[in-house]
Amino acid sequence: MAHTRFLKTKAGIFKVVVNDDIETDLNTRKTFVTGKLISIGGKNTCVFIKTSNNSTNAYLNNVKTSAGGCEIDNKKIIGENTVIMVKLAFTIVKEVAPHIKTIELDDSSVFSCELDNGRSFGISIALYELAFHQATWYERHFDAKLITETANKAYLKAKEGFDKPKPEKFDFLNNSLNQLLMPIYINTTTWKEFFAEIYKIDKKCRIMFPWYIRAVASAMGGMACAGQTRIIDIYKSPNELVEYNEVRMGEGETRKFMEYGEPTDYILEGLGHISNEHIYNIQYTKADLKLRK
């Protein structure tokens, strides 16, 4: 049976649903509870965690906010409020499944980047955050680590490449981008310095999508970072409890949801859905290097 509550936090009011995870024995046809299913959101489920009664490890589905509807009031959840929403999910895990100590996830989330022609491409959040912050989103906000100590040590060592001199030349896979970005590339010494300059550009994902995967791989010596399994200790800082108050939703009360549209998400591994020739010939101008206000 589902247990639904509405919890008010400083980030907003979230609908929290906890269900028993039930399986059926195919031989006896008897059902039994194997754990808890925890969802956080509003109109849409934006955080989903699956726990097991027989493990101290739970599994987090990718956090999804781009379609909106994460909070029951007319408010988009972005930035720090997304972090609070995820930590609220960890808080509920501690309440309903106190034996759970760690949360496992596959760091494969993407956000949608729209070009001037209206076409959308998915940008790997893990690689985007590594480029600009030298740490993934889950790493920055929840101290997520690769699932084995050996892998995590190798990963931390590979990240040192952002502070080392980058290759003398780099192909941005687009004729006009090679002309526009090469002066920035030449005038910076390390990948960290180069990405710091790119970070200043407004709508930067539009000029990044052809080459950012190769650039991060170059900085990290070819290590694959997107889609890696990571683990979060929910009882260690910065994963403290989120304070909340339970609120009642009155009968007949209506809430309007902001509509953000369904995201169009593609991971560009191999760029299989768009030809290299097309990417090379997309036209960029100096206007695409406009700095943020």
C-alpha positions as CSV (number, residue, x, y, z in Angstrom):
1,M,0.0,0.0,0.0
2,A,1.3,3.4,-0.9
3,H,1.9,6.0,1.8
4,T,1.7,9.5,0.5
5,R,2.8,12.7,2.3
6,F,3.3,16.3,1.3
7,L,6.5,17.7,2.8
8,K,7.4,21.4,2.9
9,T,11.1,22.2,2.7
10,K,13.0,25.5,2.0
11,A,13.1,24.3,-1.6
12,G,9.3,23.9,-1.9
13,I,6.6,21.3,-1.2
14,F,7.2,17.8,-2.5
15,K,4.9,14.8,-2.9
16,V,6.6,11.9,-1.2
17,V,5.3,8.4,-1.9
18,V,6.6,5.2,-0.2
19,N,5.5,1.8,-1.5
20,D,6.4,-1.7,-0.5
21,D,8.4,-3.4,-3.2
22,I,6.5,-6.7,-3.7
23,E,7.6,-9.8,-5.6
24,T,5.7,-13.0,-6.3
25,D,7.2,-16.5,-5.9
26,L,6.6,-18.1,-9.3
27,N,6.3,-21.6,-7.7
28,T,4.0,-20.9,-4.7
29,R,2.4,-17.7,-6.1
30,K,2.9,-16.1,-2.7
31,T,3.8,-12.5,-2.5
32,F,6.4,-11.0,-0.2
33,V,7.9,-7.6,0.5
34,T,11.5,-7.2,-0.7
35,G,12.1,-3.5,0.2
36,K,10.8,0.0,-0.3
37,L,10.2,2.1,-3.4
38,I,10.6,5.9,-2.7
39,S,9.6,8.6,-5.1
40,I,9.9,12.4,-4.7
41,G,8.3,15.0,-7.0
42,G,5.0,16.6,-7.9
43,K,3.2,15.9,-11.1
44,N,6.3,14.0,-12.2
45,T,8.5,11.7,-10.2
46,C,11.9,13.4,-10.2
47,V,13.8,11.2,-7.7
48,F,13.3,7.4,-7.4
49,I,15.1,5.1,-5.0
50,K,14.7,1.4,-4.6
51,T,15.8,-0.3,-1.4
52,S,16.2,-3.9,-0.5
53,N,15.6,-5.6,2.9
54,N,18.6,-7.8,2.3
55,S,21.2,-5.1,1.5
56,T,22.6,-2.0,3.1
57,N,22.9,-0.5,-0.4
58,A,20.0,1.1,-2.3
59,Y,19.7,2.2,-6.0
60,L,19.0,5.7,-7.2
61,N,17.5,6.2,-10.7
62,N,18.9,9.2,-12.5
63,V,17.5,12.5,-11.2
64,K,15.2,14.0,-13.8
65,T,14.1,17.7,-13.6
66,S,14.1,18.9,-17.2
67,A,10.5,18.1,-17.8
68,G,9.4,20.1,-14.7
69,G,6.6,19.1,-12.3
70,C,9.1,18.2,-9.6
71,E,7.4,20.3,-6.9
72,I,3.6,20.7,-6.4
73,D,3.6,24.5,-6.5
74,N,4.2,26.6,-9.6
75,K,8.0,26.5,-9.2
76,K,10.8,25.0,-11.3
77,I,13.4,23.0,-9.3
78,I,16.9,23.9,-10.4
79,G,20.3,24.5,-8.8
80,E,20.5,24.2,-5.1
81,N,16.9,23.2,-4.8
82,T,17.6,20.1,-6.9
83,V,20.3,19.2,-4.3
84,I,17.7,19.7,-1.5
85,M,15.2,17.5,-3.3
86,V,17.7,14.6,-3.6
87,K,18.8,15.0,0.0
88,L,15.1,14.9,1.0
89,A,15.0,11.5,-0.7
90,F,18.0,10.4,1.4
91,T,16.2,11.7,4.5
92,I,13.2,9.5,3.7
93,V,15.4,6.5,3.1
94,K,16.9,7.0,6.6
95,E,13.4,7.1,8.1
96,V,11.8,4.1,6.3
97,A,14.8,1.9,5.7
98,P,17.4,2.8,8.4
99,H,19.5,-0.2,7.6
100,I,20.5,1.4,4.2
101,K,23.9,3.1,4.4
102,T,24.8,3.8,0.8
103,I,23.1,4.8,-2.4
104,E,24.4,3.4,-5.8
105,L,23.8,5.2,-9.1
106,D,24.9,5.1,-12.7
107,D,26.1,8.7,-13.5
108,S,24.5,8.9,-17.0
109,S,22.1,11.9,-16.7
110,V,21.9,14.3,-19.5
111,F,20.5,17.8,-20.0
112,S,19.0,19.1,-23.3
113,C,20.9,21.6,-25.3
114,E,19.0,23.4,-28.1
115,L,20.7,24.8,-31.2
116,D,19.6,27.8,-33.1
117,N,17.9,25.5,-35.7
118,G,15.7,24.0,-32.9
119,R,17.4,20.7,-32.9
120,S,18.2,19.4,-29.4
121,F,21.2,17.3,-28.2
122,G,21.8,15.7,-24.8
123,I,24.9,16.9,-22.9
124,S,26.3,14.5,-20.4
125,I,26.0,16.1,-17.0
126,A,29.0,14.1,-15.6
127,L,31.3,15.3,-18.4
128,Y,30.0,18.9,-18.4
129,E,30.6,19.2,-14.7
130,L,34.0,17.6,-15.0
131,A,35.0,20.1,-17.7
132,F,34.0,23.2,-15.6
133,H,34.4,22.0,-12.1
134,Q,36.7,18.9,-12.3
135,A,34.1,17.0,-10.4
136,T,30.8,15.4,-11.4
137,W,27.5,16.8,-10.1
138,Y,27.0,13.9,-7.7
139,E,30.6,14.2,-6.6
140,R,30.3,17.9,-5.9
141,H,27.1,17.8,-4.0
142,F,26.9,14.4,-2.3
143,D,30.6,13.2,-2.3
144,A,29.9,10.4,-4.6
145,K,32.8,8.1,-5.3
146,L,33.5,5.3,-7.9
147,I,32.3,2.1,-6.5
148,T,35.7,0.5,-5.8
149,E,38.6,2.2,-4.0
150,T,41.0,1.2,-6.8
151,A,38.8,2.7,-9.5
152,N,38.3,5.9,-7.4
153,K,42.1,6.4,-6.9
154,A,42.7,6.0,-10.6
155,Y,39.9,8.5,-11.3
156,L,41.3,11.1,-8.9
157,K,44.7,10.6,-10.5
158,A,43.3,11.1,-14.0
159,K,41.6,14.4,-12.9
160,E,45.0,15.8,-12.3
161,G,45.3,16.0,-16.1
162,F,43.1,19.2,-16.1
163,D,46.0,21.0,-14.4
164,K,48.7,19.8,-16.8
165,P,49.6,21.3,-20.1
166,K,47.1,20.3,-22.8
167,P,48.1,19.2,-26.3
168,E,49.6,21.8,-28.6
169,K,46.7,21.3,-31.1
170,F,43.1,20.2,-30.8
171,D,40.4,19.7,-33.5
172,F,37.0,21.1,-32.5
173,L,35.4,19.1,-35.3
174,N,33.9,22.1,-36.9
175,N,35.5,24.5,-39.4
176,S,34.2,27.7,-37.9
177,L,34.7,26.6,-34.3
178,N,38.4,25.8,-35.1
179,Q,38.8,29.4,-36.2
180,L,36.8,30.9,-33.2
181,L,38.1,28.8,-30.4
182,M,41.8,28.3,-31.4
183,P,42.9,31.7,-30.2
184,I,41.4,30.9,-26.7
185,Y,43.0,27.5,-26.8
186,I,46.4,28.9,-27.7
187,N,46.3,31.5,-25.0
188,T,45.6,29.0,-22.2
189,T,48.0,26.4,-20.9
190,T,45.8,23.8,-19.3
191,W,42.4,22.3,-19.9
192,K,41.2,23.8,-16.7
193,E,42.2,27.3,-17.9
194,F,40.6,26.7,-21.3
195,F,37.3,25.5,-19.8
196,A,37.3,28.5,-17.4
197,E,37.2,30.8,-20.5
198,I,34.5,28.7,-22.2
199,Y,32.4,28.9,-19.0
200,K,32.1,32.6,-19.4
201,I,30.2,32.2,-22.7
202,D,26.4,32.4,-22.8
203,K,24.7,29.3,-24.1
204,K,28.0,27.5,-24.1
205,C,26.5,24.0,-24.7
206,R,25.8,25.0,-28.3
207,I,29.5,25.4,-29.1
208,M,30.6,22.5,-27.0
209,F,28.5,19.6,-28.2
210,P,30.8,18.6,-31.1
211,W,34.0,18.3,-29.1
212,Y,33.5,18.3,-25.3
213,I,33.6,14.5,-24.9
214,R,37.0,14.3,-26.7
215,A,38.3,17.3,-24.7
216,V,37.4,15.7,-21.3
217,A,38.9,12.4,-22.5
218,S,42.1,14.2,-23.5
219,A,42.4,15.9,-20.1
220,M,41.8,12.6,-18.3
221,G,44.1,10.4,-20.3
222,G,41.2,8.6,-22.1
223,M,39.4,7.5,-18.9
224,A,35.6,6.9,-19.5
225,C,33.7,8.9,-16.9
226,A,30.1,9.2,-18.1
227,G,27.8,6.3,-17.0
228,Q,30.2,5.1,-14.3
229,T,28.7,3.5,-11.2
230,R,29.1,5.7,-8.2
231,I,28.2,5.3,-4.5
232,I,27.1,7.8,-1.9
233,D,27.4,7.3,1.8
234,I,24.2,9.0,3.1
235,Y,25.4,9.1,6.7
236,K,28.5,11.2,5.9
237,S,28.7,14.9,5.2
238,P,27.4,16.6,3.1
239,N,24.4,14.3,3.2
240,E,22.8,15.7,6.4
241,L,19.0,15.4,7.0
242,V,16.7,17.8,5.3
243,E,14.3,19.7,7.6
244,Y,10.7,19.5,6.6
245,N,7.1,20.1,7.8
246,E,4.3,17.8,6.8
247,V,1.4,19.8,5.2
248,R,-2.1,18.8,4.3
249,M,-3.5,19.4,0.8
250,G,-7.1,20.5,1.4
251,E,-9.9,18.7,-0.5
252,G,-10.7,20.5,-3.7
253,E,-7.5,22.5,-3.6
254,T,-5.9,22.7,-7.0
255,R,-2.3,23.3,-7.9
256,K,-1.1,24.5,-11.2
257,F,2.0,22.9,-12.7
258,M,4.5,24.7,-14.9
259,E,4.9,22.9,-18.2
260,Y,8.4,22.7,-19.5
261,G,7.9,20.2,-22.2
262,E,9.5,16.8,-22.6
263,P,13.2,16.9,-23.0
264,T,14.8,15.5,-26.1
265,D,17.9,13.7,-24.8
266,Y,20.6,12.1,-26.8
267,I,24.0,11.0,-25.6
268,L,26.5,11.8,-28.3
269,E,28.8,8.8,-27.9
270,G,29.9,8.2,-31.5
271,L,27.5,10.9,-32.8
272,G,25.8,8.2,-34.7
273,H,22.6,10.2,-35.5
274,I,24.4,13.1,-37.1
275,S,27.1,12.9,-39.7
276,N,30.6,14.2,-39.0
277,E,30.3,16.2,-42.3
278,H,27.2,18.0,-41.0
279,I,28.9,18.9,-37.7
280,Y,32.0,20.1,-39.5
281,N,29.9,22.5,-41.6
282,I,27.6,24.0,-39.0
283,Q,28.3,27.8,-39.1
284,Y,29.3,29.6,-35.9
285,T,30.1,33.3,-35.7
286,K,31.6,35.6,-33.1
287,A,28.1,36.2,-31.8
288,D,28.2,32.6,-30.5
289,L,31.1,33.6,-28.2
290,K,28.9,36.2,-26.4
291,L,29.7,36.4,-22.7
292,R,27.1,35.9,-20.0
293,K,25.7,39.0,-18.5
